[in-house]
Amino acid sequence: MALKALLPYYAGQVKCIYIDPPYNTGNENWIYNDSVNSPEMRKWLGKVVGKEGEDLTRSDKWLCMMYPRLSLLKDFLREDGAIFISIDDDEGHYLKALGDEIFGRDNFINTIIWHKKHTRSNDARYLSDNHDFILIFAKNKLQWKRNLLPRPDKSEKGYTNPDNDPRGVWASGPCHAKTPNAKDIYPLQTPSGRAIMPPTGTSWRFSKENFQKLIADNRIYFGKSGNNVPRYKRFISEVQDGLVPTTIWFRDEVGDNQEAKQELKQITEEGASIFNTPKPTRLIERIILLSGGKDDIVMDSFAGSGTTGHTVLNMNKKDGGNRRFILIEMEADICNKITYNRLKSAINGYTYNQNKVEGLGGGFRYCRLEKPLFDETGKIGETVKFADLAAHVFFTETGGPIPKRTNGASPFLGTAKGTGYYLLFNGILGDKTPDGGNVLTGKVLANLPKHNGPKVIFGEGCRLGDARLRREKIIFKQLPYEIKVS
């Protein structure tokens, strides 16, 4: 329900989604009731799947839970966005197939292997489980661009400048090719006058002409005495600004469960006691660096302890970014006691072991999901506010978020592809009588904000004839029956 409530405002705007859903291991004592037998999930399955849900296996129920959520999350993604999903061996292969169906097999990027713990489980019945997976799907693989990872200091090891080349430090590589080419086997004269041949079974990497050009450009190094075997110079200034990510992420690079537990313990003891396998902020940072920019929206619909939000705050502090995050947590106690408090403490600062930890700054807005817009019979709820219904109407009609959240002062919602959208609801025009202002009449039409193109007007009734509607380029839709319920 929370995803549906947010969709009218953020559809197509999220660059990077990370989720860490229940792994469906069968652990019913965990806070999320990991075997998908919680009362909330049983109620949901009863509504969505029906009585047949009682006969489903645990994996079937888990997939029933994941399918609609992934479908909605896809709608949040920008065309150049991607989703990262943590999972283990129990459901990883099913999740891959599910993701292929929802996002399209051609939009699958990779499976990451994350080294989640370094200790060996000597009590393991079969093998010690030391890794998880992270599946990556793009909204549109042709538009998604992965970022390079920052180059660590140690990646510059081996770059020197023994000849004081003004282009800066460089590393050298061999000038011969292991697969020989007969035309590139020839004698080469060093600056000292010595004639040398490529090693036996190889040839030079360059033709005679190109070799001389490289020598003239000081791209070939013969040693200080000018008598050594030639080496080709690669300048660090010409190397791409970052590292291509690999599909294996070791704990020393991105952290592990133990590191994550320690992070959580420092800021909330209760959170550390509840979450057995939290994710480290370094892992989430790697994901955001890989797929997001400094001004993008990051989303996590299984917020848990709030690691994703904490990571975004930390990254903004470090690089001056303006990233925003959207977190969703269905368990009220977890959200109130753990997620909220962790983010608040991270922003304002906290004390751990009598040491003051500086706050990261920033802020967030905490919202609770209210009653649905529509009741079981499809009628608009009595407590529904104009702004919420307006956002829903605009999104379901256009497929995009409302251009600007309305303050309830105007029935005009905005335009999409040249069409203007209006909503007559809750006496928006000032007449609070039962049908006053909610019925499209000539007088009401005259008082509507002007739009020269086609118009779609929602209201409780219409007293204009078909000819007038055609002349005014109006499509009238009756409340609540012609509102699409997503």
N, C-alpha and C positions, 0 to 999 in steps of 0.2 A: 504493500500500500504506500509506503514512503517513497519508493521509486516512482510510482505513478503520480504521486503528488508533486514531485520535483520535476518530472519530465517536461511539463509545459514551460518551465522557466530555463531549463538547461539542456534541452535536446540539441544534439549536434554541437555542443560547446566544450566537451571534456576531451582533453588531449591524452591523458594517461589514466587508466583505471587499474588498480591493484586490488585483488580480493583474496582473502585467506578463509575460504568456507570450511565448515565442518568436514572432516575427511571421511566420515562414515565408517569409522573403525569398529563401532559397536560399543564404545565406551559410554554407557548410560549415566555414569556418575559425574561426567564432565559437565561444566556449566551449560553447554549448549545441547546436552543430551544427544551425543553424536550418532546414536543409532536411529535417529529420525523417528523416535516414538514419543516425543514430547506432546503434551495435550494440545499446544498451539499447532504443531505440525499435523497431528491427527485431525484436528478441526479443519485445517486448510485442505488436506487431502480429501476430506469428506465433501467439501464444497466444490473443489476443482475436479477431482477425479471421480467422485461418487463412491458408492458402496464397493466398487471394484477395488478401491484402494486398500481395503482390508486384506485382500489376497495377494497384494504385491510383495515381492521380496524386498529386502532392505535396500539393495541397489536400485530397484525400480523406484522406490519411494525417494531415494536421494536424487535420482535423475528428474523425477517429477518436481522436486523442490528447486533444482538448479535450472531447469529449462526456461521457465518464464522469467527468472531473474536475469539470466544471461541475455535473453531476448530483449528485455528492457534496457539492460546496460549497453547493448549494441546501439540503441537509439540515442543514448547520451553521447556517444563518441563522435568527435569530429571526423571528417573524411580522412584526415591524416593521423588519426588517433589509433591507439592500441590498448588491449587489455592483457594483463598479466595475472595468471591464476595459479596459486600455490596448491599442490596436491601431492599425494604419495602413491604407492603402488596399488593400494586397494581400489581406487576409482580412477587412477590416471588414464588408463586406456579407454574407459567409458567416457571420461571427460573429453578426451581428444576427439572421439567420434561425435559427441554432442556439440562440441565447438565447431567441428567441420560442418555440421548441419546448419548451425545458426549463423556462423560468420562466413561459411564457404571454405571448402578445402583449399582453394587457391589463396586464401588470406591467412593461412597458417604460416607463422614465421619460424619458430624453433621451440624445442623443449630444453629448458635450462636444468642442469643438475646442480643442486645447491648442497654443499657439504655442511649439513646442519649440526653435526656433533663429531668430536674427535675421539671420544672414548669408545672402547669396544664393549658391547653388551655381552658379558660372559654368561648371562642367564638366558640369552636368546635361544629359543627352541630350534631355530633353523640358522638364519644368518643375522648378524648384527646390522640393524637398519641405521645407516649413517648418512643418508641423503634424502632429500625431497626433490620434487620436480616443480618447475614453474613453466606453464604453457603460455605461449604468446600468440595472440591472434590480432591481426590488424583489421580495422574497419574496411580499408581498401589498401591492399598490399602495394599497389602501384603508386599510391600517394604517401604511404608511411615512409619516413626516413629515419633510420636509426642514427643516433649521435655517436661520435667517438668518445671514448672514456678518457678522463684526464690522464696525462702521462705522469706516472710517479717518478720521483727523483732517481730511483734506481734504474729506470729505463734509459737514462742518459749515461749509464756506466759504459765505458769502452769508447766514449767520444773524447778525443784529445785534439791538439793542434800543434804537433811537433815542428811543423814548418812555418808556423805563424801565418797561416793563410788568412787574409782579411775577411773571408767568408765565414769564419768561425770554426768551431770544433767539428770534427768529422770522425767517422769510423771507416775502416777499410775492408774491402772484399777482394777475393781472388780475381785475376784477369783471365783465367782460363775456364773453358767450358768442359764439363765431364763428358758430354756427348760431342765427339769431335766432328768438325767440318773440315774437309780436306783443304779447301781454299784458304782457311784461316790458320794453317800450319806454316809458319814462316819464321825466320830469325828476327829478333828484335834487338836493337842496340840500346844499351843503357847509357845514361849521361856520362858514365865513367869510360865508355867505349867498349864494354864487354858485350858480346853477342850471346843472347840466350834464346832457347826454344821453349815452347810450352811443355809441361810435364808429359811424359810418355803416356799415350792413350788419350790425350786431350788435344784441344786446339785453343787458340786465343778466342776470347769472347767477341773481339772486334776485328773488323777488316783492317788492312794496312792503313787505308786512308783515314778511317775513324779513329784508329789508335793514335795517329799523329795529331789529329785535332784535339783529342783528350789530353795528350802530353802538352800541347801548346797552351791549353786552357788550365794547366796545372791540376788536372783531375787524376793524374797517375803519380803515385809516390814510389820512388826507387830507394828509399832509405836516406839517412843523413849523408852517407858517402856517395849516393847516386849509383850504387853498384848492386843493390838488392833486387830480388825478384819483384816485378811491378805489382802494385796493389791499387785498386780503384777506390777513390775517395767518395764517401757519401756524407754530405753535410747535414747536420741535424736541422739546420734552418730550412732544408728542402724536404724533410720528412713530414708527413701529414701530422697536423696538430692534435695528436691524440692516438689512442689505441683502439683497434677494432675489437669489439667484445667477443669473447669466446662463449661456448655453451656450457662450460664447467666453471662454477664460481666457488672457490675455496674459502674456507672460514677465515683465513688470515686476510682475505681481501674484503669480504662483506659481512663477517661475523657469523655467529652460530646461535643456537638456542640458549646456550649457557650465557653468552654475552647479553642476549636479549633479556633473560631473567634478571641479570644484574642491573641492567638499565632500568627495568621496571621496578625492581626492589628499591632503588635509590629514590624514586619519586613516589611510589605507592606500594607499601608493604602488602596491602590487601590484594592488589592486582597481581603481585608476584606469587601469592599463595593460591590464586584462582587459576591463572593461565599457566599451564604446564609447558606449552611449546610456543611462546611468543616469538615474533620475528624481530631481529635486530634492526635498528634504524639504518645501519650501514647497508643492509640488504635492500631496503626500500629506497634509499638514496641512489643506489646503483640503478634501480629500475627507473626512477624519475629522471636521472641523468641520461639514461639510454633513450628515453622516449619523450621527454618533455623539455620545454623551454622555461625561461625565468619568469614569464608572465602567464603561464598556462594554468588550467584548472586540473587538479588531481582528485580522483574519486575513489572511495573505498566503501562498499556497501555491506561489509562484514567488519565493522570498525574495531570491535573487541576492545583491547586496551588502549587504542588510540595511537598506535605506532605511526601510522601514515600521516596523521595530522602533526604529530611531534616532529617527524622527519621534515615535513614541508616548512615548519617554523624554523627548524635548525638550518635548513638550506638557505632560506631567505636571509637569516642572520649572517651566514657566512659569505654569501655572494651578492647581497643587496637585491635579491630577486623579489618579485611581487606575485609569487605563486599563491593560488587559493586552493583550499581543499573542501571537499564535501564528504562528510562521514555519516554513515547510517548504522545504527545499532538497534536491534529489535528488543533486546533484553533491557527493560527499564532500569533494573537494579545495577546492571553492569554500566550502563550509560551514566547514571547519576553518581555512582560511587567511584568508578574507575576512569572511564573515558573522559568525562567532564573534568574531574579533579586533576588528571594527568596533564591535560592541555592547559588548564588554568595555572597549575604549578610551573609548567614549562615556560609559559609566557611571563609570569610574575617573578619567578625564581623560587627556590626552596632550599632547605637545609638538610644535609645528609652527613651523618657522623660529625655533627657540630661544625661542618664546613658549609659556608654559604655558596650556593650555586646561582650564578647570575641568570636572570630571566632572558628569554630570547626575544621578547617583545611581540608585537602583532596582536591579534584578537580573533574572536569567532562569535558567531551567533548560534544560540542553542534553541532549537525548536522541537516541540512535541507534535506528533501527528494527531489532528483532530478527527472528528467524525467524517465518514465518507460524504462526498457530494450528493450521492444518490442512495436511496434506501433500497430494500429488497425488491420493491415493485417498480423501481426505475424512476420514482419521483425525486425531485430535488429536495434535499433535506431542509427542514425549517430553519436551521441555524447557519445555512450556507451564506457566505459573504459574497458580495458582488465581485470583488477582485479575484477570488479563487475560481468562481464559475467562469469569469471572463478569460482567465488564463487557460482554463480547460477547453473552453469553446474555441479559442483562437488556435490552440495547438492541434486539437483534433480535426479542425477544418483545414489547416494549412500545413501541418506537419512540422511547424517550427515554433519556437517560443514566442510569446507575446513581446513586441518590440520594447514596450515600457510598461512596467507593472502599474496598472491603473489605480488611482486613489478613490475610485467610485464617484467621481464628479462628472464624468462624461460617459455616454453610452458608446462612444467611438473607441474601438479597441486597437485599430491600426490597419495597415495595408499589407497585402502579400500578392505579388505578381499583378499589381494594378487594381486589385479588388479591395474594397473597403469593408470592414467587418464591424457590426454593431450588435449590442446586447441591450434589450429592454427588460430590466429585471429589478425587483425591489424598489420600484418607484424612482428609478434613476433620474427621471426628469422633474422630480419634485412632487408629483401627485401620489400620495400614499393611499388612495382609495384602492379597493381590491384589484381592479384592473386598470386603474389610472396610470398612464405612462408606460404600461407594459403591453399595450395594444397599439399596433401600428395604424394610425389614422392619418388623414391629410394634415391635421394640425400638428401631430407628433412629427411627421415627416418634415414639415416646414421648420421645426425647431431643432432637427438633428444637425450636428456638425457636417459641413459640406464636403462631398467627395465627388469628383467629376466622373470617375469611372464606374464600373459595375459595383454593386453593393450586395452584401449578404446580411440580412437583419434577422436576429433571433428575438422572438417575443411570444407572449401568451396567446395572441390572436392578431388577425389582420382584417381590416375593414376596407382595404383598397382592392379594387377590381383587378382582374388579370391584365386588362389593357393598360391600366395605370402602372402596374408593376413592370410590365415590359417597357413602357415608355421611360420610366425612371431607372431602368436597368437594375431592378431589385429582385433578388431571390429571397423570399421570406421562408423562415423555418420556425416551426412552432415549438415552444418550450412545454415540457421537457422532452417530448417524443422524438424530435429530430436532432437531438444532441447525440453525437457519437459517444458511447461509453467505452473507453479504452480499457 
